[in-house]
Amino acid sequence: MRISRILTGAAVMTALLLGTVGCTEDEDSTSRNPTQAQPNEVLADFQNGIGSKADLCQMVEGFGQYTPKTGSAQPGTSAGVLTKPVRTEDTKSRGPAHLRNSVDGSVLSIFYTLNSDTLYDNDLRDLKQYIRALDTDNLSSLVIEGYAGPIGSDADNEALARKRAESVEKYVRAYLPRSVRDNIDITVVSLGESKLPPGVEDSPNTKRQRRRARVIPERNVIQIGLDELPARNYLLDQSGSMKDLVNSEMTKWEAIQAYQFPDDSKIWSFSGNRSRTCTGDLSQEGPDGGTPLFESLYKVVSESKNTSITVLTDGQASENGLADDIIREAKARDVKINFLGLGLSDSYKGVLDQIALATGGQGKYYTQ
């Protein structure tokens, strides 16, 4: 994973962090073992006199996954959501094609057989037990993610993953008490084969582990939006307003720190405060300053080619213009730009949509 930080005011600073992640190959293993490298100073490449020696960042190699603030729960979930342990049923009698369902932290994974969205009796019993174990008095939302293996076309796998998530949603709604069902948000997300489930490596030996649906309590809109807008580059708003809460337990910036970005992605952040240092580690960074989005986006686009960028922001840019320049540069470099916006005005969303549509990207916006 590569991480960069942009500090912009009158000028734009860019620095890169190179990271590596090592994984063990085991057909039945779903664990990741990040390989930590030694600290390394990386000097930014400043052209035409942009930036100064004071803008240089010390960067550290070896990041591949960030630890959430909520203990042992999966990123985006809340520890303590389950009031009692959930023991899924053994599926050995069904043969090796049918994996046993699992609960990791507060997240239930329901596994499927090849090219199927069928739920068996044991799946329904596991799901009912899980729903009954949820602390529904404090449950605000559920996200149901559908996944598929790599066999078949992207479109077919996206459709199959959605059917898997929707098949689980049907019974989740049936098993929840009506008083709870009518007062929480249930979101279905199809990730197809585009994103691996957490802890699953991209290997021929993990195809069965990718055929699943995940039920995730209290996941926030930042993590949902990032899942739906996967990219090779991420440009993240690090302005002061990212200190605000995205749900009852987590700030917007903590939600970013908890998110599992793709290992081969490059992560950039932007802030208008040029006096702050840059560690290169999202878990050590904090939000502050204004929102120089357009300057930062133009800089990232100008250093990219044949790639995609997802931009996350929760406020209107502190500088004007550059939209046409960004579109022109992105088209010339074949860069697709997506936007994930939180609490933006309709007029500002219109500007961002103009950039997204012109470059082949899309925009997703939430009121939160």
N, C-alpha and C positions, 0 to 999 in steps of 0.2 A: 504494500500500500504506500502511496506517496501522499505526503501532507505538505501544504504550503500555506503561507499566511500573507495576506496583502494588507498593508497599512497605507492608506491613501489619504491625501489632502490635496495640496497643489500638485504633488507628484505621486506616482504609484510605485510601491515596492513589491517585489516578488521574490520568494525564496522557496527552494524545493527540499523536501525530505524524502529519502528513498527508504523503503521498508521491505522486509521479507517475512514470510510466514512459512514454517515447515509443518507438514502434516504426516501422520503415520498412515500407512496403507494397511488396512485390515477390513475384510469384508463385513464384519459384524461391528466394527467400531465406528462411533460417530463423534469422537473427541478430536479437538484440535490442540496442537502443541506448538504455540508460537515460539520461533527461534529468535532470541534476543541478541542483537548485535551491540557492539560497543559505541559509546557516544562519538559523534563525528561532526566536525564543523563544515558546513556547506556554505560557500559564498554565493550570493545571488549574482546573476548576470545582468548588469546594468548597461544599457545601451544609450548612446547619445547624452550621457551625463545625467540620466534620470536616476534619482536616489542618491544616497551618500553612504559613507562608511558606517555612520551611526545607524543606518537602516538594516545592516546585516544581522542575520539571526543565527544563533546556535541551534542546530537540529540534531535529533537523535534517531538512529535507525532502529528498526525492529518492531514496528507497531503493526498489528493485524486485527486486533479485536479490543474493544473497550469494555470496561467493567461497569455495569449499571450501579446506581446508588442504592438499590433495594436488596442487597444481600445476594442470596443464591438464586433468586428468581431469574427467568430469562429476561433479556433486554426488553424494556417496555412493559413489564408486568410488575405487579405489586406483591411483595412477600406478605404472607398472611391472608391472601385471598381465599385459600382453601381452609376450611375449619377442621378437617380431619384428613388422614391419608386416603389416597385412592389406589386400590390394587386392581390392576387390569387382569382380565382372564387369560389363561394360557391358551395358545392356539396351535399347539403341536399336533393335535388330532386333525387339523385342517391341512397339514402339510407345510413344507418350507415356503411355499409361495405366499402364505398369509402370515405376515409379521404380527407379533404381539403389540397391541397398543401400549403407549407409554405416557407417563406424566413426568415432565421435567420442570421443577419449580412449581409454577401454577399453570403450566401450559399442557393441555391434553393433545396428543397426536393420535389420530385415527388412520390406520394404514389400509391400503387398497391393493387388490391384485391387478395384474396387467390390463390396461385399457378398460377399467371398470370404475363405476361410481356407486357400486352396490354396498350397502351396509348390512352385515350379518347380525344374527341375534346377539352374539357376544359383543359386537360393536355398540349395539343399542343399550345393552346392560352396562357397559363401561361408561357410555355417555350419560346415562341416567344417574349412575353412581357419582360421576364427576359433577353434574349439575347440582345434585343434592348436597355435595360437599362444599359448594361455593358459599362464601359469606355474602348472601344476596342483600343483606341490609346495607352493605357498604359498596355494592357493585354498581358502577356507573355506566360501563360499556363492555361489550364483547366484540372482538374481531375474529372472524373465521377465515383463515387463509387456506386456499387450495393450491396444491403443487402437483406436478407431473414429472415423469422421467424423461430422458432425452430421446426416446424412440418416437418417431413420427414428426410431423410438421409443427412449427411454432404455433400456428393457428389452431390446429387440432388439440395440441396440449394445453393451450390457454382455455379452450372450451371445456376440455375434460377436467381441468383443475377447478374451473368455476362450478361444474356439475358436482364435483366432490364437496366443495365448500357449501353449496346450496343444499345438498343432501343432508349434511350435518346441521345446517341452519334450521331446516324443517323440524328436526327432532329437538334441537335446543329450545326452540320456541314452544314446542309441545311440553317439554319437561319443566320449563321454568314456571313458577307460580304466576298467575295472571297479573297480580299486583306488581311483580317485578318486570315481567315481560312488557307491560305497557309503559314502563318508566325508565327503561335503559335503551341505549343505542346499540343495535346489532349491525355490524358492517361486514359484508362479504367481499373478499379480495381474491382475485385469481392471479397467481404468480406464474402459472404454467411451468415451463422449464427455465425461465429467465433468471430465477433466483433460487439458490440452494437453501433448504431449511437450515437453521442455525446448527452448527456442529457437524454438518454433513459435507464431506469433501467431494469434489468432482472426479469421480472414478467409476470405471465399469462395474466395480464391486458394490456400488451404493445405489443402483437403480431402484431396488425395492424400497429403500429408505426414503426415496424422493416421492413415492406415490402415497401421498398423505394429505390430510386436512389437519390444521392446527386450530384449536380453540384458545384464544388469548384474552384473559380478562384485563380490562382497564388499559388497553393500549391507546396511545395518544395520536392525534392527527398528524404530528410531524413524522412519526415512524410509519404510519399508514401511507402518507403521501410519498415518502422516500421509497417505500416498497413499490409503489405504483409508477414511479418515475426513475427507474434504474438508469445509470449513466456511467461513463468512464471517468468523468470529472464532476466534482461537486463544489459549488461556490456557496459558502454558508455565511449568512448574516451574523456578525459577531458584535452588533451594536448594543448599546445599553439596554434597549427594550427586551432583549433576549433573556434578561434576568426575570421577567414576568413568568407566572405560572402557566403551564399548558394544561395541567390537571391539578387535582388536590394535593399531589405529593411532589411534583417535579416541575422545575423551570424549563423553559424552551431550550436553553443551552444544555441542561442536564439530559434532556431527551436526545439531543444530538450526540452528546458524549456516550450515551447508552446504546446508540444505534450501531449495528454491525454492518459497516460499509463493505462493499466487495473488496477482496484482498488486493486486486490489481488496479484499484481506482486511485485517482489523485484527488486529494482534498485541499481546497483553498478556503480561506476565511477572509472577511473584510471588515474593517472598522475605521472610523474616522479619527481615532486617537493614535497619533503617530508617536507618542512618548512612551507607549507601553512596549515591553519586551515580548519576544516570541519564543516559546519553548519548542514548538514543533509537535507537541503532544496535546491532543484535544482534551485529554483528561486533566491537564494542568492549566488549560487556558480559561479565561473568564471574559464575559462580554463587557464592553464599554465603548462610548463614543457614538458617532453618527453613522449614517448609512450611505456611503459612497458607492452605490451599487453599479451604476453605469460605467464609471471609470474602471472599476474592478473587473466587470464583465468584459469590457473591451480589451483589457490587458490579458485576461485568460484566453479569450478567443484569438487574439493576435499571436499567441504562443502555442496554439493548438492546430491540428489538422486531421481531417477524416475521423471525427470523434463526436461525442455527445457531452453536454453539460447540463446538469440539473442545478438550478439556482433556488435557494431557500431564503426567503426574506419575510419580515413581519412589519415593515414600514416603508414609507415612501422615500425614494432616494433623496439625499441631501444636495444632489447636483442635478442640473437639468440637461436635456439634449442627449446626444450620442446614440439615440435609438437607431437612426438611419445609418450611422457609421457602423454600429454593431451588426446590423443586418447585412450591410455590404461586405464587411470583413468575414462574417460567418458563412455567407454564400460562397465567397472566394475560397475559403478554406474547408468547405464541406463540414461545417460544425452545426449540429442540431442542438437547439437550446430549449430546455423545459423550465417551467417556473412552478414552484410550490410557494403559495402565498398565504399568509395568516393575517386576517383582519384588515385587508387592503380596501381602499375605496374603489368604486366601480370605474372611475376614470383612470386610475392607476393600473387596474387590472387590464383595461383596454390597451394601454401602452405595452404592457408585458405580453399580452396576447398577440399584438401586432408582431413583436419580435419572434415569438414562438411559432406562429403560423407561417411566417415568411421563411423560417429556417427548418421547417419540417418537424418542429417540436410540439408540445402541448402545455397547457396551463391547468393546474388544479388549485382551487382556492377554498379556504375554510374561514369561517367567521371567528373562530377561536384566536 
